Structure formats: C-alpha cells, structure tokens
Amino acid sequence: MYQKKTKRKQQAMQTKENILNVATALFKKNGFENTTVEEITGKSGISTGTFYYYFRSKEELIYEWVKQLDEIYEDFYEKEVCGATADQVPELIRKKIFLVLENYSRWGHDVVSISYSYMMRNEELKERMTSGTRICYQISSELFSKGQTAGIIRRDLSIDDLIQSNVRLERGALIDWCIQGGKSDILKDNENNVRIYLDGIKTH
C-alpha cells in the first residue's frame, strides 16, 4: 500500500512538473496573455479537468515559479549558508544575488515580465513575494546580522535597510534585463554593480 501511494505521488509530481514546463515554454513563445489553458493541456497531453486538479487557473502557475525559486534558496541555505563563518558573508551575499539572476536567466525574461507584472496587480502574489517570512529574506537577515556582529558589514545601516537595498539591486537588474528583451548577459552585466554594492555595505 505504501509503495502504491509513493508511486502515485511521484506520478502526480511528474504531471504537475510537465504542465509547468509546457506552460512556461508556451508563455515564452506566445506570451502569457496569448496562451490558453486549452493550448497548455493539448501540449501536455492531459485533459482540462486534470489541469484544474493541479492549478486553479493559468495565473496560479506563477506561484509555482515562486515556489521553485524558494526551493533553490532553501538548498543554497542548507549547502552554503548554514554554518558559514563570518568571513564568508560578503561572498555568500554575492552568491545569493547571482543565484536569483542566474535562475531567472535560465527561465527566460518572459517569466520575469509575467511574474512581476502580475504581482503589481495581484495583492495575494505581492504579499507572498514580499513577505519577510520567505527564505530569501531570512537568508539575507542571517548573513547581514552575522556580518554586522563580526564588524564586516556596516552597523550604521539597519538589517531592514540592508535587505531592502539587496532586493532593489536584484529587482533592478531583472527589470533592466527585461527592458533589453533578455538579450544581454545578466550575470556579466551586473558583476560591476554587485561589486560596487558590496563595497558600499562593507566596513573599511
């Protein structure tokens, strides 16, 4: 019985992931507004009822992108941040910034455009994206606190100010990349910006 449940759960996860991958590819090709649920189900090889079993609407697919990004952050925390020493803080802050830029770059600028534009008109998504309970904010808070305690990060700036400046750097880089149509190398283009930012928050 346990093995059957496990197999069923794995199949459900695969179906959900397939829907998300197909939908993302269609969004990139045709745009979010021009892609219908029927097109997604047709390409996924599933019924419309199956789609609505996993997702309440096309817009809910956006929440899956947020969820995947949070899972990436959790993995980063467990592998690199947890147990890190104070002298590693600046490099880990840099890695965290490039972590989000790298993954959005992999997903494509349409994902950024869709998720950010939807966030601006949907209060539920906005609250979820900007909630201080998200793992990305917790990671930043822990790193900045550790850096300040060790005298590596400036103490004249509050943790909230440091987190806010970090978030705005990431969002600014992503939005600028979208304006350019996602054609530039977002990682290379922001190497200097991130260096200037880190120099600005470190003690000297």
C-alpha positions in Angstrom: 0.0 0.0 0.0 2.8 2.4 0.9 4.6 1.7 -2.4 1.4 2.4 -4.3 0.9 5.7 -2.6 4.5 6.7 -3.2 4.3 5.8 -6.9 1.0 7.7 -7.2 2.6 10.7 -5.5 5.6 10.6 -7.9 3.3 10.4 -10.9 1.3 13.4 -9.6 4.6 15.4 -9.2 5.7 14.5 -12.7 2.3 15.5 -14.2 2.4 18.8 -12.4 6.0 19.5 -13.4 5.2 18.6 -17.0 2.3 21.1 -17.0 4.5 23.8 -15.7 7.3 23.1 -18.2 4.9 23.1 -21.1 3.2 26.2 -20.0 6.4 28.1 -19.4 7.6 27.1 -23.0 4.3 28.4 -24.4 4.5 31.6 -22.4 8.0 32.2 -23.8 6.8 31.5 -27.3 3.4 33.2 -27.5 3.2 35.4 -24.4 1.3 34.8 -21.2 -1.9 36.6 -22.3 -2.0 34.8 -25.6 -1.6 31.3 -24.2 -4.8 29.4 -23.2 -5.4 26.6 -20.8 -6.5 24.5 -23.8 -3.2 25.0 -25.5 -1.3 24.0 -22.3 -3.4 20.9 -21.9 -3.1 19.9 -25.6 0.7 20.2 -25.5 0.8 18.4 -22.1 -1.4 15.5 -23.3 -3.8 15.9 -20.4 -7.5 16.8 -20.0 -8.7 20.3 -18.9 -10.0 18.6 -15.8 -6.6 17.3 -14.9 -5.1 20.8 -15.3 -7.7 22.3 -12.9 -7.0 19.5 -10.5 -3.4 20.8 -10.1 -4.0 24.5 -10.8 -7.0 26.7 -10.1 -6.1 29.0 -13.0 -3.4 29.8 -15.5 -2.2 32.6 -13.2 -1.5 30.1 -10.4 1.4 28.7 -12.5 3.2 31.9 -11.4 3.1 30.7 -7.8 4.9 27.6 -8.9 7.8 29.7 -10.2 8.0 31.4 -6.8 7.8 28.0 -5.1 10.7 26.7 -7.2 12.8 29.7 -6.5 12.2 29.3 -2.8 13.3 25.7 -3.0 16.5 26.8 -4.7 17.1 29.3 -1.9 16.5 26.5 0.7 19.0 24.3 -1.0 21.5 27.2 -1.0 20.9 27.8 2.7 21.5 24.2 3.6 24.6 23.7 1.5 26.4 27.1 1.9 24.8 29.5 4.4 24.1 27.2 7.3 27.2 27.0 9.5 29.2 29.6 7.4 31.8 31.7 9.1 31.6 35.5 9.3 34.4 36.0 6.8 32.4 34.2 4.2 29.5 36.6 4.5 30.4 39.0 1.6 30.9 36.2 -0.8 27.7 34.5 0.2 25.8 37.7 -0.3 27.3 38.0 -3.8 26.4 34.3 -4.5 22.8 34.9 -3.3 22.3 37.8 -5.7 23.7 35.9 -8.6 21.6 32.8 -7.6 18.4 34.6 -8.4 19.8 36.3 -11.5 21.1 33.0 -12.9 17.9 31.1 -12.4 15.7 33.8 -13.9 18.1 33.9 -16.8 17.7 30.2 -17.2 13.9 30.5 -17.1 13.8 33.4 -19.5 12.9 37.1 -19.4 9.2 36.4 -20.1 9.0 34.6 -16.7 10.2 37.8 -15.0 7.9 40.0 -17.1 4.9 37.9 -16.4 5.5 37.4 -12.7 6.4 41.0 -11.9 3.6 42.5 -13.9 1.1 40.1 -12.3 2.5 40.9 -8.9 1.8 44.6 -9.4 -1.9 43.9 -9.9 -2.5 41.0 -7.6 -2.3 41.7 -3.8 -2.0 38.0 -2.9 1.0 37.4 -5.0 2.6 40.7 -3.9 2.2 39.8 -0.3 3.7 36.3 -0.9 6.6 37.7 -2.9 7.5 40.4 -0.4 6.8 38.5 2.8 9.6 38.7 5.3 8.9 35.0 6.1 10.3 33.9 2.7 13.5 32.0 2.9 15.3 34.6 0.7 14.7 37.3 3.3 15.7 35.0 6.1 19.0 34.2 4.4 19.7 37.9 3.9 18.8 38.7 7.5 21.1 36.0 8.9 24.0 36.9 6.7 23.8 40.7 7.4 23.4 40.0 11.1 26.4 37.8 11.2 28.4 40.3 9.2 27.5 43.2 11.5 28.3 41.2 14.6 31.8 40.4 13.2 32.3 44.0 12.1 32.4 43.1 8.4 29.2 44.8 7.4 28.4 48.4 8.3 26.5 48.9 11.5 25.1 52.3 10.7 22.6 50.6 8.4 19.7 48.6 9.8 19.1 45.0 8.8 15.9 46.1 7.1 17.8 48.8 5.1 20.4 46.3 4.0 17.7 43.8 2.9 15.8 46.5 1.1 18.9 47.6 -0.8 19.7 44.0 -1.7 16.2 43.3 -3.0 16.2 46.5 -5.1 19.5 45.6 -6.7 18.2 42.2 -7.7 14.8 43.6 -9.0 16.5 46.5 -10.8 18.9 44.1 -12.6 16.0 41.8 -13.6 13.8 44.7 -14.8 16.6 46.3 -16.8 17.3 42.9 -18.4 13.6 42.6 -19.4 13.7 46.1 -20.9 16.5 44.9 -23.1 14.4 41.9 -24.1 16.5 39.4 -22.2 19.2 39.5 -24.9 22.1 40.6 -22.7 24.1 38.5 -20.3 22.5 39.4 -17.0 25.3 37.9 -14.9 28.2 39.6 -16.8 26.3 42.9 -17.0 25.9 43.0 -13.2 29.3 42.0 -12.0 30.4 45.6 -11.5 27.1 46.6 -10.0 27.3 43.9 -7.4 30.9 44.7 -6.6 30.0 48.4 -6.1 27.1 47.3 -3.8 29.3 45.0 -1.7 31.9 47.7 -1.4 29.2 50.1 -0.2 27.9 47.9 2.6 31.2 46.6 3.9 33.2 48.3 6.6 36.5 49.8 5.6 
